[in-house]
């Protein structure tokens, strides 16, 4: 469990699979754009880079390992950040697709969603009248009938193949309090090795809402379930990003920012880059009297295998 004295790990989620190209010109699409923004985010202070890939032709999320491999080596060559590859993928992907890039790259970290849920993006479609690409609007609107599948069998499969097979540690994405209990059940069954890294997620339709009481509830529940055997971070969607990050730091936690989670740097003002969001949250952390964790400190805190043991 994180203590107040620990340095704060900043994770930056570079592009994700929620937002579409119409929503922001800053959203990185091509491998060059993803690499450039990831490197800049690391230079700004992000110790961990959470990565998805997109089809460079039209920006739709893609699970293709060959696209990931167009930017992963470049990022590794130009910074020492921890690379965290998604196993959540996008809302049109099955489990094998979601695992493909991480299995190819053998990263230090991967995200792992800890329960099935409604993962609804359809309200976003009502905000736009014109679209850059034909796929965007139906991708969002049809999510009202989508269940993001993460069964116990799926979770075990990801652990066996990626955790045991590649010694990859997980960012356990917990969108509701039940996901914490799912993880506790898995630990009781011998899956995963403490300390576990929890990402509390707020503000996604289908998950727990962005109220500060919910953050305190999630934290108390994790204390009860995991004791001293966890490290935690907070991800809050959209305008809740900075308030929740600030509260997390004051409670002894870590933070995640990035264009995957929030396209805005201030009310009504689009962020120009991922690095701008990292710079903003770093300033808040340091103004509160805390320090950010270096990549080496993040690796030690999260008990990672090291960047020399990846396949890119």
N, C-alpha and C positions, 0 to 999 in steps of 0.2 A: 504494500500500500504506500502510495506516495506521501512524503512528509513535506511540511512547509519549506524545509531547508533545501529540498532537491531543486536542481535547475530544471527549467521548463523546456520540454521537447516541443518544437513546432513541427507539425506535419503540414505539408501543402499538397492538396489534391488538385492536380493540374488541369484536367479537362472533364473527366467523368463521362456519364452516359445519360444525364438528365437534361441538361440544357442543349439547345440546338443552335446552329449557326446564325439563324435569324435574330437570336436574342442579344448577341453581343459581338461586335467585330473583334474583340480581344480574345474570344474563346479560341484556344489553339486547336487546329484541325490537322495540319500536315505533320509528318514526322519532324521536319525542321522546326516548325513552330512549337511543337511539344518539347523538343530538346532545348531550344533556346529559352523557353519560359521556365522549364524545370531547372536549368543551370542558373538562371538569374534568381529564381526563388531560393536555391541553395545558397547563393552568394549573399542574399538578403538575410539569411539566418535559419532557413528551414533545414532541420536535421534529417527529416524523412520526406520522401517524395512519393505520393500515392498516384499510380499511373494506370490510365486506360488508354486505348488506341481508337483512332477514328479513320474511316476510309478517306484518304486524302482528296478524292474526287468530289465528295458531297458532304462530308462531315458526319455521316452516320456512324454510330458505334460499331466497332469490329472486334472480334476476338482473335483475328489472324496473327499467329506468332510472327509471320514474316513482316508484318507491319510494326509490331513491337520491336523487332530486331533492327529496324531502321533508325530507332532513336535510343534504345537502351545502351548500346556501346558508346555512343557519343556522349550521353549523360555521364556514364561511368568514367570516361576518359577526361572529362572536364570538371568534375567535382567529386567529392567523397561522400555525398549524401547516401543514406540508406534508401535503397529502392524497394518500394512496396507495390507489388503488382496485384491488381484486382482479381478476385475469383467471383465477384458479383456480376461482372460483365455489364450487359444491358438487358432491357426487358424483353427482348426477342430471343435470347440465347438460352440453350440448354446447358446442362452441367458439363458435358464434355467440352463444349465451346468455351465455357467460362474457365475451365482448368487449363486449356491448351497453352496459353502464353506462359503462365507460371511454371508449368511442367517443362517447357522448353528452356526457360531462363534460369530456373532454380534460384529464385531471389532470396535475400535475407528475410524478407517479410512478404506476406500477402494478406489482403483483407479476407475475412470470413464472416458472413452474415449468420447470426445465431438463431434464426427462426423464419418460418414461412409467414408471409404477411401480404395484405393488400399494399401494393406500392403504386400509388396513384399520382400521375402527372397531368391528368386531363384538365384540371383547372387552368394550367398554364396556357393551353391552346386558345382560350378565350381572350387573351391579352394581345393577340396579333391578328392582323387582317391580311397581310401579305407575307409570303414565305420565300426564302431563298431557294429551297429545294422541296420537291413534291413529297418526300418521305416524312417531313417534319410534322405536319399537322396530324396525319393519321397515327403516327408513332405516339404522339401525346394523347390524342382523344381516345384511342383504343385501350389505353391503360386503365380505364374505368372497369374493365373486365379482366384485369390481369392479377394473378397471384404470383408473388415472388417466392418461388419454391426453395426452401432450405430445410428439408426433413432431417431427422436424426440420422438416417442412412446417408443422405447427402453430406452432412457434416462429417460423419465418420469417414466417408470415402475421401473427402478432401484432406482430412487429417492423415489417413493412412498413406495416400499417394504423395502428398506434398510435404506434410509435416514429418512423417517417418521416412519417406522416400528421399527427401531433399534437405531435411533439417531446417525447413523454413518455419519461422515463427509467425504467429497470426495477430493481426489487428482484429479483435473480435468485435464486430459491429453489432451493437445492441440498440435496436430501435424501440424497445419497450422493456418493462421490468421483467416480463416473462422470459425474455432472451437471456437475462442473467441466470435465471433458474435453469434454463436449458444448458447453459455452460456449466453450471454447478453439477448437473446430472452427468454431463460428459466427463468431467473431472473425476467424479466418483467411480465412473466406469473405466478409468485408466487412460482416457484420451487427454492429450495436451499435457504440457509440463510447465508448472509454475516457475517464475511469475508470469501470469497471463496479462496481456495488454488489452484493456477494455476501451472501446470507443463508444461513449454514450452519445446517441444521436437523437436530436429533437427537431420537430417541425416538418417532418415528411408525412404527407397525408397517408394514413394507414398505420403510423407509429405514434409514439407518445408526443404530446403537444409541447410547444415551447413556453412553458411556465417555469419560473425558478423553483417553485415547490417540487416540480418533477425532477429537477437536477438533484435537489437535496434527497429526495426519495430514492433515486437511483443510487446515489452515493451511499446512503445508509444501508440499502439492500446489499450492495457490493461488499461493504464492510462486514456485514453479517455472514455473507456466503463465502467470502474469500479471505477474510482476515488480513494478514500481512502479505499475502501471496498474489498481489496484483498491482499493476500500474494502470492509471486511467487518464483518459483524455476526453475532451468534449468537442463535438461537431454540432453546430446549430445552423439550420438552413436559412438562407436569405438574411433579412434584417436582424434576425436574432443572433447572427454569428458573433459579433463583437461583444454584446452584453453577456452572452453565455461564456465566451472565452475569458472575459474579465473575471467573472465569478469563479470559473474553474481555477484560474491561477490563484485567486485568494483562498481557495479551499485546498490548495496543494496539488492541483492536477496539471495536466498538459493540454495543448490546444491543437485544433486542426482548422485551417483556413484554406482558401483556394477557390478558383472559378468553378470547380465541380459543385461546390456547396452554395456559393453566393456570387452573383455577377456584379454587385455594387460595392463601391468603396465608401459611399455616404448616401444619404437619402436622395434619390433621384439622379445619382451620378454613377455611371458605369465605371467599374475599375478598368484601368488601362492594361493591367497585367496581374499575374499571380504574385510577382515580386512586390507589387504595391500593397497587396493584402498582407503579405508576410511582414513588410516594413511597418505597417500600421500596428499589427498585433505585437511585434517586437517592441515598438515604442511604448505601448501600454504596459507590457511585461516589465520593462526596465523602469518605467516611471513608478510602478508599484513597488519597486525595490528588489525585484527578482532578476536572475540572469537566465539567458537562454542556454540550452544544452548544446555542446558541440556534437559533431557526428560520433566521435569516439565515446563521449559520455552517454549519448543515446544508445549506442550499441551495448555498452556495459550495463546500463539500466534495464534494457529490454532483453539482455542475454542472447544476443544474436550471434550467428556463426561467423560473420565477417564478410566484407565485400570482396575478398580474394577467393571466396568459395562459390561465386555465382557463375553462370554459363553465358556471359556476354561481355 
